[in-house]
Every structure is written in structure tokens, then in C-alpha cells.
């Protein structure tokens, strides 16, 4: 059920002002046609008072019942019937009050058609305005519900994407801890501590959709520390940030899956050192993040394509910005490159 337009203060003020003007004009018209002030005032108040009651009846009816297109004709018939009833009742009432004034009674009889036409025209306009207003309200409510449903669906999908990434990394870390317990217990304890800090930060970040690039890089460093324990000196990282980029906003937990993908294809199939480079710049109101890693062309084969981690990032960016060109991947000889573009609308 939609709220009545009378719930809006401005509408009430305009409505009352219009009726006062109508009553005053009606009174002045009869008064200037040489009817006494009491006849003019009674005529105006009676006819317009009954017409006002019919108007309120129509507005209230449309509040609870909105006719469809096929029922508009029947609704305007109702307006015509109300017009006849209000004019006849008003004529009968003022006729009883001024029954001795023959001139006025003759005027009532001759002006019946004009009064009926004006009443029907007025009620018809009120009905049309009320229907349009009600349809507009219903449309706004529908759009609001759809927007809320779409927002909730996006939030649920974003949460699901983030949660799907965590078990993969967690299982790898637990396997590494298990392997280190017997041979390097100190490193195993260090890795457990780093993993605890990383997971604690991940849980906190799930509560916030956006973080600064600086905060994201700090969280990423915990992940890199864990992976450094796993791979030792084989894993090297170089992070280059342009001035001012660390304060820019980025979706939380966006970089870790990409770096994990770089480690997977950069270290799993090689024996030597692997350097993963992260570079950030600002370009055309976008925070551009480039992540590159070397890979063995001969052993990687088809695995250098876009895996689940990169697909999830691509999907998150689409849900947030409705764009499909914010994640770009390409290769240059034996270097796999991922380019992220994060719109910064406030720049």
C-alpha cells in the first residue's frame, strides 16, 4: 500500500491553498453578479465543500486501489456519478435555504449543466493526477526493492568469492607447516604466527569493502612473509609505488590472489630464484597496478592462462564497477603480466 500524497507537507499546503482560491473565486463571481453576500458565500461553501469531499474520497480510494488501464473508463464513470450526486445534493441544500428567492432558484436551474461540467472536469483531473502519483510511488518502491536485492546479491557473491580463495592458501600453508615441524621447528612456529596475523587481518578486512593501497600492501606483506618461509631465498619481491598512490582506495583483499597466482606459475615449475614485481602508478583517474612474474615457457604450457584466482578478481571488479576491462593479462617473452585498473572517481 502506497502512502497518501497528503503525508507530504508541501502537498497539503498546495491543496489547501487551491481550495481556498476556488472558494473565494466562486464567492466573488456570484457576488459580482448581484447576488447577496450570504447567498454567494453559502453557494460557494456548499458546492465546493461537497466537491472537496468527493475529491478526498477519490484520493483515498486510489491510495488503496489502483485501477489498471482497462478500468480507467469505469473509474471516470465513478467520477461522473459523484459529480452528479454532489451537484444535485448541493442544489437541493441551497434550494431549501433560499427557497423564497425565485431569481436565485432560477439561476440554480440554469447553471446546473455548467456546475456539473466543472465538477466532472475537476474530479477527472484529480483522479488522473492521483493515479499518476500512485504509479510513480509504486515504481519508486519497486526500483528501491530491486536495488536492495541487487546490492545484497552482489555482496553475497563478493563474500563467496573471497571465501573461496582462503581455503586454497590455508591448505598450502598448513602443509608447509607440517613439513617444517620436524626439520625446522623455529620456522614452523614463525610461519604459524605469520599465518595467524594474516588470517586475523583477513577477517577484519572482510568487514570493509575498501581499504587504502598502503593497507593492502601491508596485509600482502604478511602473505609474502609466509611464502618466503616456504620457498626461502627462491622468492624475491620488488614493490615500486609512485608518490601518492598508497593513499588511494582499492577493494580489500584484491592483490593476494594475483600474487599467489604469480608464485604458483613462477616458482612451482622452476628451481632458481623468482622475482615478482609490483608497480603502482596513477593514470587517467585510475590506480594502475602491474604485477609481473617470470615463468618457464616449456614447463608451464597452458597453465599460464587465467585461473580461478584471476577470474574471481575479474568478477569482483565487474560487480563493483560494471566493467570488464579492468583486469588485463599478457606475456612478454617469459614474463607473465597482470594489469589492474581501479577507478578513482574522487580524483
VEXGU-152360 format. One line per 2 residues: number of its first residue (from 1); their letters; for each residue x, y, z of C-alpha. Coordinates in Angstrom, 3 decimals. Layout:
NUM = A = X:Y:Z | ... .
***
This chain:
1 = XX = 0.000:0.000:0.000 | 1.446:3.346:-1.029 .
3 = XX = 1.315:6.354:1.279 | -1.182:9.133:0.554 .
5 = XX = 0.083:12.357:-1.064 | -1.387:14.139:1.967 .
7 = XX = 1.516:12.766:4.020 | 3.692:15.382:2.275 .
9 = XX = 3.536:18.803:3.921 | 4.044:20.723:0.662 .
11 = XX = 1.197:18.848:-0.994 | -1.135:19.654:1.905 .
13 = XX = -0.245:23.341:1.740 | -0.776:23.496:-2.027 .
15 = XX = -4.027:21.541:-1.757 | -5.466:23.806:0.955 .
17 = XX = -4.353:26.946:-0.899 | -6.009:25.798:-4.126 .
19 = XX = -9.302:25.123:-2.385 | -9.285:28.489:-0.648 .
21 = XX = -8.713:30.160:-4.011 | -11.559:28.153:-5.622 .
23 = XX = -13.995:29.010:-2.813 | -13.020:32.701:-2.957 .
25 = XX = -13.377:32.886:-6.748 | -16.769:31.189:-6.615 .
27 = XX = -17.945:33.651:-3.968 | -16.667:36.719:-5.848 .
29 = XX = -18.194:35.547:-9.126 | -21.697:35.263:-7.635 .
31 = XX = -21.271:38.426:-5.599 | -20.294:40.494:-8.656 .
33 = XX = -23.370:39.113:-10.458 | -25.535:40.991:-7.902 .
35 = XX = -26.302:38.116:-5.559 | -26.150:38.988:-1.869 .
37 = XX = -23.032:38.052:0.056 | -24.867:35.438:2.132 .
39 = XX = -26.198:33.681:-0.989 | -22.771:33.842:-2.704 .
41 = XX = -20.955:32.530:0.380 | -23.459:29.738:1.052 .
43 = XX = -23.459:28.659:-2.601 | -19.659:28.599:-2.722 .
45 = XX = -19.206:26.736:0.554 | -21.925:24.168:-0.185 .
47 = XX = -20.959:23.257:-3.730 | -17.216:23.357:-3.148 .
49 = XX = -17.495:21.623:0.216 | -19.290:18.646:-1.320 .
51 = XX = -16.843:18.660:-4.239 | -13.987:18.606:-1.721 .
53 = XX = -15.491:15.545:-0.024 | -15.693:13.770:-3.391 .
55 = XX = -12.070:14.712:-4.086 | -10.903:13.263:-0.779 .
57 = XX = -12.932:10.113:-1.480 | -11.193:9.644:-4.843 .
59 = XX = -7.705:10.280:-3.444 | -8.315:7.802:-0.607 .
61 = XX = -9.718:5.192:-2.992 | -6.673:5.402:-5.266 .
63 = XX = -4.431:5.107:-2.213 | -5.838:1.626:-1.516 .
65 = XX = -6.926:0.615:-5.019 | -5.083:1.423:-8.232 .
67 = XX = -7.167:0.689:-11.349 | -5.406:-0.855:-14.310 .
69 = XX = -5.611:0.556:-17.830 | -8.787:-1.375:-18.702 .
71 = XX = -10.574:0.031:-15.651 | -9.881:3.712:-16.295 .
73 = XX = -13.190:4.147:-18.126 | -15.144:2.691:-15.206 .
75 = XX = -13.253:4.936:-12.817 | -14.160:8.059:-14.779 .
77 = XX = -17.787:6.909:-14.789 | -17.494:6.903:-10.991 .
79 = XX = -16.229:10.477:-11.187 | -19.234:11.433:-13.317 .
81 = XX = -21.667:9.806:-10.855 | -20.010:11.590:-7.929 .
83 = XX = -20.228:14.868:-9.839 | -23.978:14.438:-10.416 .
85 = XX = -24.579:13.458:-6.784 | -22.576:16.359:-5.348 .
87 = XX = -24.202:18.969:-7.644 | -27.740:17.649:-7.037 .
89 = XX = -27.225:17.485:-3.275 | -25.739:20.986:-3.181 .
91 = XX = -28.600:22.313:-5.317 | -31.148:20.737:-3.011 .
93 = XX = -29.475:22.110:0.153 | -29.098:25.716:-1.004 .
95 = XX = -32.581:25.488:-2.561 | -34.025:24.705:0.872 .
97 = XX = -32.117:27.568:2.487 | -33.099:30.184:-0.118 .
99 = XX = -36.423:28.726:-1.233 | -38.081:32.160:-1.270 .
101 = XX = -35.577:33.717:-3.680 | -37.064:32.961:-7.125 .
103 = XX = -34.229:34.636:-9.046 | -31.603:32.548:-7.292 .
105 = XX = -33.645:29.337:-7.767 | -33.874:30.074:-11.496 .
107 = XX = -30.122:30.656:-11.551 | -29.565:27.316:-9.853 .
109 = XX = -31.654:25.587:-12.507 | -29.955:27.281:-15.467 .
111 = XX = -26.397:26.792:-14.122 | -26.835:23.071:-13.377 .
113 = XX = -25.104:21.883:-16.576 | -22.155:24.252:-16.085 .
115 = XX = -21.734:23.201:-12.445 | -21.885:19.535:-13.440 .
117 = XX = -19.277:20.008:-16.171 | -16.913:21.865:-13.850 .
119 = XX = -17.323:19.222:-11.120 | -16.687:16.349:-13.522 .
121 = XX = -13.677:18.092:-15.077 | -12.214:18.793:-11.637 .
123 = XX = -12.758:15.262:-10.310 | -11.388:13.789:-13.532 .
125 = XX = -8.192:15.849:-13.228 | -7.822:14.914:-9.555 .
127 = XX = -8.259:11.222:-10.454 | -5.671:11.419:-13.231 .
129 = XX = -3.141:13.210:-11.003 | -3.714:10.713:-8.166 .
131 = XX = -3.251:7.718:-10.482 | -0.031:9.161:-11.924 .
133 = XX = 1.271:9.937:-8.445 | 0.425:6.432:-7.178 .
135 = XX = 2.075:4.762:-10.179 | 5.175:6.889:-9.631 .
137 = XX = 5.291:5.874:-5.968 | 4.865:2.191:-6.814 .
139 = XX = 7.602:2.438:-9.441 | 9.988:4.057:-6.939 .
141 = XX = 9.251:1.344:-4.375 | 9.827:-1.385:-6.961 .
143 = XX = 13.110:0.182:-8.069 | 14.224:0.509:-4.442 .
145 = XX = 13.424:-3.160:-3.748 | 15.239:-4.253:-6.905 .
147 = XX = 18.253:-2.124:-5.997 | 18.356:-3.619:-2.497 .
149 = XX = 18.043:-7.144:-3.876 | 20.806:-6.498:-6.419 .
151 = XX = 23.056:-4.974:-3.749 | 22.533:-7.943:-1.423 .
153 = XX = 23.189:-10.380:-4.262 | 26.424:-8.573:-5.172 .
155 = XX = 27.574:-8.524:-1.545 | 26.799:-12.236:-1.205 .
157 = XX = 28.707:-13.080:-4.381 | 31.681:-10.910:-3.396 .
159 = XX = 31.791:-12.609:0.010 | 31.608:-16.033:-1.626 .
161 = XX = 34.472:-15.166:-3.990 | 36.663:-14.031:-1.099 .
163 = XX = 35.883:-17.121:0.945 | 36.663:-19.460:-1.947 .
165 = XX = 40.192:-18.063:-2.150 | 41.099:-18.589:1.517 .
167 = XX = 40.995:-22.437:1.840 | 43.429:-22.894:-1.061 .
169 = XX = 46.070:-20.706:0.569 | 45.321:-22.087:4.048 .
171 = XX = 45.772:-25.713:2.985 | 49.099:-24.900:1.304 .
173 = XX = 50.326:-23.099:4.417 | 49.271:-25.921:6.746 .
175 = XX = 51.054:-28.452:4.528 | 54.193:-26.322:4.650 .
177 = XX = 53.958:-26.006:8.446 | 53.565:-29.776:8.700 .
179 = XX = 56.700:-30.266:6.583 | 58.716:-27.787:8.685 .
181 = XX = 57.714:-29.076:12.142 | 60.154:-31.966:12.086 .
183 = XX = 63.133:-30.334:10.402 | 62.778:-26.607:11.211 .
185 = XX = 60.519:-26.134:14.261 | 61.536:-22.483:14.674 .
187 = XX = 60.495:-21.672:11.119 | 57.268:-23.626:11.645 .
189 = XX = 56.415:-21.536:14.729 | 57.268:-18.357:12.831 .
191 = XX = 55.032:-19.425:9.992 | 52.151:-20.214:12.378 .
193 = XX = 52.485:-16.730:13.881 | 52.528:-15.069:10.446 .
195 = XX = 49.579:-17.180:9.321 | 47.635:-16.184:12.440 .
197 = XX = 48.269:-12.485:11.795 | 47.324:-12.874:8.134 .
199 = XX = 44.040:-14.651:8.880 | 43.171:-12.137:11.609 .
201 = XX = 43.710:-9.306:9.148 | 41.657:-11.126:6.515 .
203 = XX = 38.683:-11.485:8.872 | 38.832:-7.792:9.762 .
205 = XX = 39.088:-6.756:6.118 | 36.014:-8.804:5.204 .
207 = XX = 34.044:-6.243:7.196 | 35.319:-3.379:4.996 .
209 = XX = 34.759:-3.224:1.266 | 37.503:-0.675:0.593 .
211 = XX = 40.981:-0.054:2.011 | 43.904:2.139:1.005 .
213 = XX = 46.621:0.693:-1.200 | 49.066:1.125:1.689 .
215 = XX = 46.897:-1.033:3.967 | 46.503:-3.642:1.235 .
217 = XX = 50.268:-3.800:0.695 | 50.860:-4.212:4.443 .
219 = XX = 48.464:-7.134:4.508 | 50.062:-8.545:1.363 .
221 = XX = 53.465:-8.406:3.040 | 52.245:-10.873:5.688 .
223 = XX = 51.332:-13.274:2.913 | 54.722:-12.784:1.265 .
225 = XX = 56.467:-13.406:4.602 | 54.643:-16.745:4.887 .
227 = XX = 55.549:-17.721:1.342 | 59.162:-16.656:1.946 .
229 = XX = 59.356:-19.199:4.760 | 58.049:-21.854:2.380 .
231 = XX = 60.334:-21.037:-0.537 | 63.289:-19.392:1.197 .
233 = XX = 65.582:-17.264:-0.973 | 63.933:-18.522:-4.143 .
235 = XX = 61.149:-15.951:-3.704 | 62.083:-12.309:-4.196 .
237 = XX = 59.631:-9.394:-4.396 | 60.110:-5.846:-5.596 .
239 = XX = 57.372:-3.298:-4.837 | 57.531:0.129:-6.511 .
241 = XX = 54.867:2.665:-5.520 | 54.555:6.073:-7.156 .
243 = XX = 54.099:9.105:-4.922 | 50.538:9.451:-3.603 .
245 = XX = 49.310:6.028:-4.702 | 49.409:4.430:-1.233 .
247 = XX = 46.549:6.684:-0.091 | 44.259:5.665:-2.956 .
249 = XX = 41.389:3.243:-2.419 | 41.281:-0.364:-3.561 .
251 = XX = 38.856:-3.256:-2.924 | 40.039:-5.227:0.094 .
253 = XX = 41.970:-8.484:-0.435 | 42.387:-7.864:-4.154 .
255 = XX = 46.136:-8.338:-4.588 | 46.812:-11.548:-2.646 .
257 = XX = 45.131:-13.910:-5.170 | 47.073:-12.287:-8.010 .
259 = XX = 50.411:-12.616:-6.188 | 49.504:-16.198:-5.250 .
261 = XX = 48.915:-16.889:-8.937 | 52.321:-15.327:-9.727 .
263 = XX = 54.041:-17.520:-7.140 | 52.285:-20.626:-8.426 .
265 = XX = 53.445:-20.169:-12.017 | 56.750:-18.525:-11.145 .
267 = XX = 58.124:-20.973:-8.574 | 56.324:-24.317:-8.803 .
269 = XX = 57.885:-25.250:-12.157 | 61.321:-23.681:-11.651 .
271 = XX = 64.316:-24.330:-9.413 | 66.045:-20.959:-9.409 .
273 = XX = 65.147:-17.604:-7.910 | 61.955:-15.877:-8.991 .
275 = XX = 61.354:-12.145:-8.651 | 57.779:-10.893:-8.517 .
277 = XX = 57.453:-7.199:-9.288 | 54.581:-4.947:-8.187 .
279 = XX = 54.371:-1.426:-9.590 | 51.706:1.213:-8.960 .
281 = XX = 51.005:4.450:-10.829 | 48.089:6.828:-11.386 .
283 = XX = 46.850:7.132:-14.940 | 43.669:8.809:-16.236 .
285 = XX = 41.957:8.791:-12.812 | 42.787:5.106:-12.362 .
287 = XX = 45.115:3.427:-9.903 | 47.099:1.117:-12.188 .
289 = XX = 48.781:-1.868:-10.514 | 51.110:-4.050:-12.562 .
291 = XX = 52.176:-7.451:-11.226 | 54.707:-9.455:-13.224 .
293 = XX = 56.461:-12.776:-12.735 | 58.760:-14.944:-14.865 .
295 = XX = 57.660:-18.437:-15.880 | 59.143:-21.408:-17.660 .
297 = XX = 57.531:-21.463:-21.086 | 58.468:-25.082:-21.710 .
299 = XX = 57.055:-26.491:-18.460 | 54.139:-24.112:-17.861 .
301 = XX = 52.319:-24.861:-21.100 | 48.640:-23.987:-20.879 .
303 = XX = 48.799:-23.256:-17.149 | 49.752:-19.646:-17.825 .
305 = XX = 46.151:-18.862:-18.672 | 43.698:-17.082:-16.372 .
307 = XX = 42.929:-19.402:-13.449 | 40.281:-19.261:-10.751 .
309 = XX = 42.110:-16.573:-8.755 | 42.277:-14.133:-11.653 .
311 = XX = 38.741:-14.966:-12.763 | 37.468:-14.193:-9.269 .
313 = XX = 39.254:-10.826:-9.319 | 37.799:-10.080:-12.741 .
315 = XX = 34.330:-10.956:-11.442 | 34.747:-8.789:-8.319 .
317 = XX = 35.768:-5.804:-10.425 | 32.771:-6.280:-12.695 .
319 = XX = 30.400:-6.434:-9.714 | 31.911:-3.260:-8.266 .
321 = XX = 32.305:-1.180:-11.435 | 30.213:-2.961:-14.125 .
323 = XX = 33.269:-3.038:-16.400 | 35.106:-5.966:-17.965 .
325 = XX = 38.310:-4.156:-18.988 | 39.831:-3.544:-15.558 .
327 = XX = 41.996:-6.689:-15.486 | 44.349:-7.327:-18.402 .
329 = XX = 46.827:-10.200:-18.745 | 49.553:-10.663:-21.333 .
331 = XX = 53.024:-12.154:-21.728 | 56.329:-10.658:-22.876 .
333 = XX = 58.774:-13.470:-23.680 | 58.914:-15.404:-20.378 .
335 = XX = 57.229:-12.714:-18.242 | 53.549:-13.033:-17.302 .
337 = XX = 51.978:-9.616:-16.593 | 48.730:-8.729:-14.851 .
339 = XX = 47.490:-5.128:-15.083 | 44.785:-3.928:-12.681 .
341 = XX = 42.960:-0.640:-13.172 | 40.988:0.655:-10.170 .
343 = XX = 38.797:3.714:-10.958 | 39.313:6.609:-8.561 .
345 = XX = 36.174:8.675:-9.104 | 37.121:11.259:-6.476 .
347 = X = 40.305:12.320:-8.260 .
***
